[in-house]
Amino acid sequence: MGTAKEAEANVGAERDSNSTGDSDSPHVEAYTAPLHRKLKSRHIQMIAIGGIIGPGLFVGSSNALHLAGPAGILISFSLVGIIVFFVMQSLGEVATLIPVTGSFTEYASRFVDDSLSFALGWAYWYLWVTVLANEYNAISLVIMYWTEVVPQWAWIIIFWLFFLGLSMAGILAYGEIEFWLSLIKVISITVFFIVACFISGGVIGPQKIGFKYWHNPGAFADSINGVANTFVIAGTLYAGTEMVGITAGEADNPRVAVPRAIRQVFWRILIFYVGMMFFIGILIPWNDKRLLSKESKTAQSPLTIALSDAGLGAGASLINAVIVVAVISAGNSSLYVASRTLLFMARNGKAPRLLGKVNRAGVPWVALLFSNLFACIAFLSVSKDAGAVYNALITLSGVATFIVWATIELVHIRFRNGLKAQGQSIDELPFKALWYPYGTYAALAANIFLIFFQGYTAFLNPFSATDFVIAYILLPVFLILLLCYKFWKKTRWVKVEEMDVWTGRRENFGTGGDTWMVKGKKGPLNKIKRILVG
């Protein structure tokens, strides 16, 4: 059992290890040098938004509408949104107290079993590499709205090099880039919502739409089957909300930044995601041939379709430009999370040591390069129909997301049990999860249910072996990773009395250097601003 003195020693050691002083052995320092803690509160706020608003919201929502219909996507995205809320509450409680770069991957090792940390780390890395491949595929689909002269593989290569160069700039550059790109996305979506109201009411466009597409072709595309198929899409599109836990390790003042971001997640989900599903559901029929589906070779964003049909061709091109911005932001974030996960794994003996190397700017460049190389699975879309590949990648990353979220809830439950066993008062936590334990247990059960339920349509007549493999292949892979590591390393279940709930706590923080986030004026407009952009 840890002690307060041990905690102070650990905090001091961590503070020393995060100094930027020179080392007598540059070769050794490259494998042990810490990441730089330069993310300010405003960066964390906008990264939390950027993690939610990715290209999937603009492009993946097209496939969701095609599969489930307007009412179906509202149901699936609302239910998964509730799960995300409780997952973020759980993660926020632990990450605010123990802000480490390994985040829930490290928590799994300390509070549950080291073998779970190994399997979770690789699953989470795979999730973000798959999301990155999704983004390469998405940009190649969307860019063809303007031209098909440049081949799809060329666009993937261009953005592959661009993302890599952007990620090498360092953590402060990453934070600043995400801040401004996320701000552009927030403003653009807000403007679209306003325009969508005018289009639906007939103020803009040739006709008054209202809810006519809910009646013809209907509110549901394939009844409960369509809703089931869109759960994995919702999971993939919501992936990134948990990024706050990763950024906490490089935050200047996590006890301020993390709770602030966590508390606003619910409203951002409600406004940006459920709001987006509502508006595209009333503006576009789910059987529109331009929507992304398995048969698609190219596809348009639902936003682009809606604006084009309303006679706003320039607006449609502008939305496509915003999607490109979203891809840049999401690609930047995907590489950030994938590389930090690999760095933690490499420095804890769960990945090749070479992947734990950083440069003088604190950038894990080897992990970045390795992750981006693996994302070249996006080139599969060149040899096959892009829509089919996009659908498979979405499903795989969606299942990985549910596995990660379920593990976060398990870690939170074990963390609370450890605090209780070691006589730690819950009242001393800087941030407490709302409605614990009910919300945590409910979210754990819901994630486990969705892991199995999302692929049940593969069993319908006729049975689809391909859909079955795509839906469930990650489950045996995850179990194999966990069991092999457990037997190889002879790991054991961590007893609550022996849990390390001290290492990584930070009591002394920087000032934040962040005048943008100071307490400001009160009023309805400022309250809306705080909800949207922090």
URNOR-V375974 format. One record per residue. SS is DSSP state (helix for helix, strand for strand, loop for the rest). PSI is psi in degrees with one decimal (NA if undefined). Layout:
# URNOR-V375974
ss:SS psi:PSI
ss:SS psi:PSI
This chain:
# URNOR-V375974
ss:loop psi:134.8
ss:loop psi:161.0
ss:loop psi:166.7
ss:helix psi:-37.4
ss:helix psi:-40.9
ss:helix psi:-38.3
ss:helix psi:-45.3
ss:helix psi:-38.6
ss:helix psi:-41.4
ss:helix psi:-42.2
ss:helix psi:-42.6
ss:helix psi:-41.6
ss:helix psi:-40.3
ss:helix psi:-38.0
ss:helix psi:-40.3
ss:helix psi:-40.6
ss:helix psi:-18.3
ss:loop psi:8.7
ss:loop psi:160.9
ss:loop psi:22.1
ss:loop psi:163.0
ss:loop psi:157.5
ss:loop psi:148.9
ss:loop psi:-22.3
ss:loop psi:92.9
ss:helix psi:-33.4
ss:helix psi:-43.6
ss:helix psi:-39.5
ss:helix psi:-32.3
ss:helix psi:-27.0
ss:helix psi:-7.0
ss:helix psi:-13.9
ss:loop psi:139.0
ss:loop psi:165.4
ss:loop psi:153.7
ss:loop psi:135.7
ss:loop psi:85.5
ss:loop psi:-0.4
ss:strand psi:126.4
ss:loop psi:174.4
ss:helix psi:-41.3
ss:helix psi:-32.2
ss:helix psi:-46.6
ss:helix psi:-40.7
ss:helix psi:-49.2
ss:helix psi:-27.8
ss:helix psi:-37.2
ss:helix psi:-37.8
ss:helix psi:-45.6
ss:helix psi:-32.4
ss:helix psi:-24.7
ss:helix psi:-42.2
ss:loop psi:89.8
ss:loop psi:-178.9
ss:helix psi:-24.0
ss:helix psi:-33.9
ss:helix psi:-34.8
ss:helix psi:-34.7
ss:helix psi:-48.1
ss:helix psi:-28.3
ss:helix psi:-24.5
ss:helix psi:-47.3
ss:helix psi:-38.4
ss:helix psi:-44.3
ss:helix psi:-40.1
ss:helix psi:-36.9
ss:helix psi:-37.9
ss:helix psi:-21.9
ss:helix psi:170.8
ss:helix psi:-42.1
ss:helix psi:-36.5
ss:helix psi:-42.9
ss:helix psi:-31.6
ss:helix psi:-40.6
ss:helix psi:-51.8
ss:helix psi:-42.9
ss:helix psi:-31.0
ss:helix psi:-43.7
ss:helix psi:-45.8
ss:helix psi:-32.8
ss:helix psi:-38.7
ss:helix psi:-41.0
ss:helix psi:-44.7
ss:helix psi:-40.0
ss:helix psi:-47.3
ss:helix psi:-32.3
ss:helix psi:-42.6
ss:helix psi:-34.1
ss:helix psi:-44.6
ss:helix psi:-48.4
ss:helix psi:-39.9
ss:helix psi:-38.1
ss:helix psi:-44.5
ss:helix psi:-43.1
ss:helix psi:-30.4
ss:helix psi:-37.5
ss:helix psi:-41.1
ss:loop psi:81.1
ss:loop psi:95.3
ss:loop psi:151.6
ss:loop psi:-32.7
ss:loop psi:-19.4
ss:helix psi:-132.6
ss:helix psi:-19.9
ss:helix psi:-41.3
ss:helix psi:-38.1
ss:helix psi:-37.0
ss:helix psi:-36.6
ss:helix psi:-39.7
ss:helix psi:-29.3
ss:helix psi:-16.3
ss:loop psi:-79.7
ss:loop psi:139.0
ss:helix psi:-29.6
ss:helix psi:-33.7
ss:helix psi:-38.4
ss:helix psi:-41.3
ss:helix psi:-51.5
ss:helix psi:-40.8
ss:helix psi:-42.7
ss:helix psi:-45.9
ss:helix psi:-35.1
ss:helix psi:-40.5
ss:helix psi:-39.3
ss:helix psi:-44.1
ss:helix psi:-39.9
ss:helix psi:-48.2
ss:helix psi:-29.6
ss:helix psi:-38.3
ss:helix psi:-41.0
ss:helix psi:-40.9
ss:helix psi:-42.0
ss:helix psi:-37.9
ss:helix psi:-41.4
ss:helix psi:-38.7
ss:helix psi:-41.6
ss:helix psi:-39.6
ss:helix psi:-44.7
ss:helix psi:-34.6
ss:helix psi:-29.9
ss:helix psi:-47.9
ss:helix psi:-36.8
ss:helix psi:-23.4
ss:helix psi:-3.5
ss:helix psi:-34.6
ss:loop psi:-43.4
ss:loop psi:148.4
ss:loop psi:12.4
ss:loop psi:-46.4
ss:loop psi:126.8
ss:loop psi:158.4
ss:helix psi:-42.1
ss:helix psi:-31.0
ss:helix psi:-39.9
ss:helix psi:-39.0
ss:helix psi:-44.0
ss:helix psi:-43.6
ss:helix psi:-48.5
ss:helix psi:-26.7
ss:helix psi:-48.7
ss:helix psi:-38.7
ss:helix psi:-46.5
ss:helix psi:-41.7
ss:helix psi:-46.4
ss:helix psi:-39.7
ss:helix psi:-40.5
ss:helix psi:-21.1
ss:loop psi:-4.0
ss:loop psi:-17.9
ss:loop psi:164.9
ss:helix psi:-38.0
ss:helix psi:-40.6
ss:helix psi:-40.7
ss:helix psi:-46.2
ss:helix psi:-42.9
ss:helix psi:-42.4
ss:helix psi:-46.2
ss:helix psi:-35.9
ss:helix psi:-51.6
ss:helix psi:-38.3
ss:helix psi:-41.0
ss:helix psi:-36.3
ss:helix psi:-40.0
ss:helix psi:-42.6
ss:helix psi:-42.6
ss:helix psi:-47.3
ss:helix psi:-42.0
ss:helix psi:-44.5
ss:helix psi:-39.1
ss:helix psi:-43.2
ss:helix psi:-40.8
ss:helix psi:-41.9
ss:helix psi:-41.4
ss:helix psi:-46.3
ss:helix psi:-39.0
ss:helix psi:-36.6
ss:helix psi:-41.3
ss:helix psi:-38.1
ss:helix psi:-45.6
ss:helix psi:-36.5
ss:helix psi:-5.1
ss:loop psi:3.3
ss:loop psi:-37.6
ss:loop psi:136.4
ss:loop psi:172.6
ss:loop psi:-15.5
ss:loop psi:161.8
ss:loop psi:124.4
ss:loop psi:-50.4
ss:loop psi:-128.8
ss:loop psi:29.5
ss:helix psi:-29.9
ss:helix psi:-13.7
ss:helix psi:-21.4
ss:helix psi:-37.9
ss:helix psi:107.8
ss:helix psi:-4.6
ss:helix psi:165.4
ss:loop psi:-26.6
ss:loop psi:136.6
ss:loop psi:-36.2
ss:loop psi:43.6
ss:helix psi:-136.6
ss:helix psi:-26.9
ss:helix psi:-40.8
ss:helix psi:-40.2
ss:helix psi:-43.1
ss:helix psi:-40.9
ss:helix psi:-23.0
ss:helix psi:-4.8
ss:helix psi:-42.9
ss:helix psi:-32.8
ss:helix psi:-44.5
ss:helix psi:-42.1
ss:helix psi:-44.1
ss:helix psi:-42.5
ss:helix psi:-30.0
ss:helix psi:-16.2
ss:loop psi:131.5
ss:loop psi:-22.1
ss:loop psi:-34.7
ss:loop psi:-1.0
ss:helix psi:-24.2
ss:helix psi:-35.8
ss:helix psi:-36.0
ss:helix psi:-45.3
ss:helix psi:-20.3
ss:helix psi:-33.3
ss:helix psi:-19.5
ss:helix psi:17.9
ss:strand psi:145.7
ss:loop psi:-38.1
ss:loop psi:77.9
ss:helix psi:-27.5
ss:helix psi:-17.5
ss:helix psi:-47.9
ss:helix psi:-44.7
ss:helix psi:-51.9
ss:helix psi:-37.3
ss:helix psi:-42.5
ss:helix psi:-41.4
ss:helix psi:-44.2
ss:helix psi:-26.1
ss:loop psi:-2.6
ss:helix psi:-43.9
ss:helix psi:-45.8
ss:helix psi:-35.3
ss:helix psi:-38.7
ss:helix psi:-47.0
ss:helix psi:-45.1
ss:helix psi:-54.4
ss:helix psi:-44.2
ss:helix psi:-57.0
ss:helix psi:-37.1
ss:helix psi:-43.5
ss:helix psi:-43.4
ss:helix psi:-37.3
ss:helix psi:-47.8
ss:helix psi:-42.1
ss:helix psi:-26.2
ss:helix psi:-27.4
ss:helix psi:-19.0
ss:helix psi:-21.1
ss:loop psi:133.4
ss:loop psi:143.8
ss:loop psi:-15.2
ss:loop psi:14.3
ss:loop psi:128.3
ss:loop psi:-16.4
ss:loop psi:-10.8
ss:loop psi:151.1
ss:loop psi:133.8
ss:loop psi:-179.7
ss:loop psi:-28.3
ss:loop psi:-4.1
ss:loop psi:139.9
ss:loop psi:-34.6
ss:loop psi:169.0
ss:loop psi:155.5
ss:loop psi:154.4
ss:loop psi:145.2
ss:helix psi:-33.1
ss:helix psi:-41.6
ss:helix psi:-43.3
ss:helix psi:-46.3
ss:helix psi:-43.9
ss:helix psi:-37.8
ss:helix psi:-44.3
ss:helix psi:-26.5
ss:loop psi:3.7
ss:loop psi:14.8
ss:loop psi:68.6
ss:helix psi:-40.9
ss:helix psi:-38.4
ss:helix psi:-35.9
ss:helix psi:-41.2
ss:helix psi:-36.4
ss:helix psi:-40.2
ss:helix psi:-40.4
ss:helix psi:-36.6
ss:helix psi:-38.0
ss:helix psi:-37.1
ss:helix psi:-38.6
ss:helix psi:-41.8
ss:helix psi:-42.2
ss:helix psi:-37.9
ss:helix psi:-42.9
ss:helix psi:-45.7
ss:helix psi:-48.1
ss:helix psi:-37.5
ss:helix psi:-40.7
ss:helix psi:-46.2
ss:helix psi:-39.8
ss:helix psi:-46.0
ss:helix psi:-35.4
ss:helix psi:-52.1
ss:helix psi:-43.5
ss:helix psi:-43.4
ss:helix psi:-38.3
ss:helix psi:-35.3
ss:helix psi:-44.9
ss:helix psi:-37.0
ss:helix psi:-47.4
ss:helix psi:-44.4
ss:helix psi:-44.9
ss:helix psi:-38.1
ss:helix psi:-2.3
ss:loop psi:21.8
ss:loop psi:17.5
ss:loop psi:1.8
ss:loop psi:162.1
ss:loop psi:136.2
ss:helix psi:-33.5
ss:helix psi:-30.6
ss:helix psi:-10.5
ss:helix psi:10.7
ss:loop psi:136.9
ss:loop psi:159.7
ss:loop psi:-174.0
ss:loop psi:-22.5
ss:loop psi:2.5
ss:loop psi:21.0
ss:loop psi:125.0
ss:loop psi:76.7
ss:helix psi:-32.4
ss:helix psi:-44.0
ss:helix psi:-36.0
ss:helix psi:-47.4
ss:helix psi:-43.6
ss:helix psi:-44.8
ss:helix psi:-41.8
ss:helix psi:-34.2
ss:helix psi:-41.3
ss:helix psi:-29.8
ss:helix psi:-4.5
ss:helix psi:-1.5
ss:helix psi:-14.0
ss:helix psi:-24.6
ss:helix psi:-12.3
ss:helix psi:-28.2
ss:helix psi:-13.3
ss:helix psi:-36.7
ss:helix psi:-13.3
ss:loop psi:173.3
ss:loop psi:128.6
ss:helix psi:-38.5
ss:helix psi:-41.2
ss:helix psi:-42.6
ss:helix psi:-43.4
ss:helix psi:-41.6
ss:helix psi:-42.4
ss:helix psi:-43.1
ss:helix psi:-39.4
ss:helix psi:-44.9
ss:helix psi:-46.4
ss:helix psi:-45.3
ss:helix psi:-30.9
ss:helix psi:-43.2
ss:helix psi:-42.3
ss:helix psi:-37.7
ss:helix psi:-45.3
ss:helix psi:-36.5
ss:helix psi:-45.5
ss:helix psi:-45.8
ss:helix psi:-40.4
ss:helix psi:-39.7
ss:helix psi:-38.0
ss:helix psi:-41.5
ss:helix psi:-40.7
ss:helix psi:-43.0
ss:helix psi:-41.7
ss:helix psi:-42.1
ss:helix psi:-44.7
ss:helix psi:-37.7
ss:helix psi:-45.3
ss:helix psi:-40.2
ss:helix psi:-37.6
ss:helix psi:-43.5
ss:helix psi:-43.1
ss:helix psi:-43.6
ss:helix psi:-29.1
ss:loop psi:11.0
ss:loop psi:21.7
ss:loop psi:134.6
ss:loop psi:132.2
ss:helix psi:-27.9
ss:helix psi:-18.5
ss:helix psi:-6.4
ss:loop psi:133.9
ss:loop psi:-22.6
ss:loop psi:128.3
ss:loop psi:134.3
ss:loop psi:136.0
ss:loop psi:135.7
ss:loop psi:31.0
ss:loop psi:140.2
ss:loop psi:-3.5
ss:helix psi:-48.1
ss:helix psi:-39.5
ss:helix psi:-47.8
ss:helix psi:-39.0
ss:helix psi:-42.0
ss:helix psi:-37.4
ss:helix psi:-48.0
ss:helix psi:-40.5
ss:helix psi:-40.8
ss:helix psi:-42.8
ss:helix psi:-41.2
ss:helix psi:-45.0
ss:helix psi:-30.7
ss:helix psi:-39.5
ss:helix psi:-34.7
ss:helix psi:-31.9
ss:loop psi:-22.3
ss:loop psi:14.7
ss:helix psi:-22.4
ss:helix psi:-17.0
ss:helix psi:-21.7
ss:helix psi:-8.6
ss:loop psi:155.4
ss:loop psi:121.8
ss:loop psi:151.1
ss:loop psi:133.7
ss:loop psi:106.7
ss:helix psi:-37.5
ss:helix psi:-48.5
ss:helix psi:-35.7
ss:helix psi:-45.7
ss:helix psi:-45.3
ss:helix psi:-39.1
ss:helix psi:-31.2
ss:helix psi:0.4
ss:helix psi:-30.6
ss:helix psi:-25.7
ss:helix psi:-53.1
ss:helix psi:-33.2
ss:helix psi:-44.3
ss:helix psi:-44.5
ss:helix psi:-39.4
ss:helix psi:-44.8
ss:helix psi:-45.0
ss:helix psi:-48.5
ss:helix psi:-40.6
ss:helix psi:-44.6
ss:helix psi:-37.5
ss:helix psi:-45.2
ss:helix psi:-33.3
ss:helix psi:-45.9
ss:helix psi:-6.0
ss:loop psi:47.7
ss:loop psi:162.6
ss:loop psi:157.8
ss:loop psi:128.7
ss:loop psi:127.1
ss:loop psi:144.5
ss:helix psi:-31.3
ss:helix psi:-19.4
ss:helix psi:2.3
ss:loop psi:139.3
ss:loop psi:97.4
ss:loop psi:18.0
ss:loop psi:-46.3
ss:loop psi:131.6
ss:loop psi:-7.9
ss:loop psi:142.9
ss:loop psi:124.0
ss:loop psi:-31.9
ss:loop psi:128.2
ss:loop psi:163.7
ss:loop psi:168.2
ss:loop psi:-13.5
ss:loop psi:-28.5
ss:loop psi:37.6
ss:loop psi:81.4
ss:helix psi:-16.5
ss:helix psi:-28.8
ss:helix psi:15.7
ss:loop psi:158.7
ss:loop psi:127.8
ss:loop psi:-155.9
ss:loop psi:154.2
ss:loop psi:164.1
ss:loop psi:164.2
ss:helix psi:-40.5
ss:helix psi:-41.5
ss:helix psi:-31.2
ss:helix psi:-41.9
ss:helix psi:-41.7
ss:helix psi:-41.6
ss:helix psi:-35.9
ss:helix psi:-42.1
ss:helix psi:-46.7
ss:helix psi:8.2
ss:loop psi:NA
